Amino acid sequence: MKLNAVQISTVEEQLACEVIADDSSVVPRLQETFGDHTFFLSQQGLSIVETDPAQATAAANVIYLASWDEDRKSLLVHEPKVRPEAVDLTQGKSDGS
């Protein structure tokens, strides 16, 4: 899932992570491996967020795709792991008030 600027900011605030900019040299390789997503790096590793089409909410699942090695210099790809908490993509949106 590709996120807009407001959604990216919301995810960064809620998860203490940083987006990997679309113009980063690693994005084409990430997209080739994992698909067209907005990618984030955190203390835990590489993740994406995905909404659940079966849910009628703005909550998105956080999915970890790779974890840091012991030296925190490389990412080790593993089976996708869904993080227990979801991200509320409506936070930070103006409600017109």
N, C-alpha and C positions, 0 to 999 in steps of 0.2 A: 504494500500500500504506500503510495506517495502522499506525503503530508504537505499542507500549505504552511506558510510562515507562522501563523498563529498556533496551529497544531504542534509544530516543531518546538516553539517556545514553551508550550504547555507541557509537552513530554519532558523537555530538558529540566523544567522546574520541578516536576513531580518525581522524576527518577534520578536527579543529580547526574545527568549524562550530557554528552555533547554530540551534536549532529555531525556526520561526516558530510561535508559540503558536496553538492552534486558535481562541482568542477574538480574535485580531488582526483588525482591520478589512479586511486584505488577503486573508485566507484564502478568503472566498466567491468573490472574483474569480479567485484562483489555482485553486480547485476547478472553477470554471466553465470555465477555460481548459485545465487539465491533468488534471482528475479528482480523485477523493478520495484524497489522499496526505498524508503528513506531509512538510512542506517544510522545507528547510534553507538557510541563507545562509552563505557562506564567502567567502574572498578571491577564489575563482574565479567565484562567482555563486550562482544558485539551483539546487538539486538535490533529487532524491528518491532513495530506495533501493527496489529491487525484487528479490525473490527470483526465481529461475528455476525454474518448476515442473518442468522436465526434470531438474534437479539435485536429488539427495537430500541436500543439505547446507544448513547455516544461513547460508551465504554469500549476500550480497545485492550486486547490482550498483549502483553509484552512477551516476546518470544526471543530467547537467547539462542544464537546460532553458533557462537564460538566463545571459548573462555581463554583467559590469559594463561601462558605457561608459567612455571615457577619464577622465572626471572622477569616476568611482565614485559617481555620484548617481542613475543610472537603470540598470535592467536591460534588456538587449537580448535578446529571445527569439530562439532559433535552433533548428534541428533538434536533437532530443535526441542527446546525445553520451555514450556509455558510458565512464566512467573506467576506466583499465586495472586498477586494483586493486579488490578486492571488500571488503566490510565483513563481519566475522564477528559475526553477531548473537548468538552464544552467549557471547561474552566478557562478563564481569560477572555472569553468572548463578551462583547458588549451586549447588554440586554436592552439598550435604548434608554436606560434610566439616567 
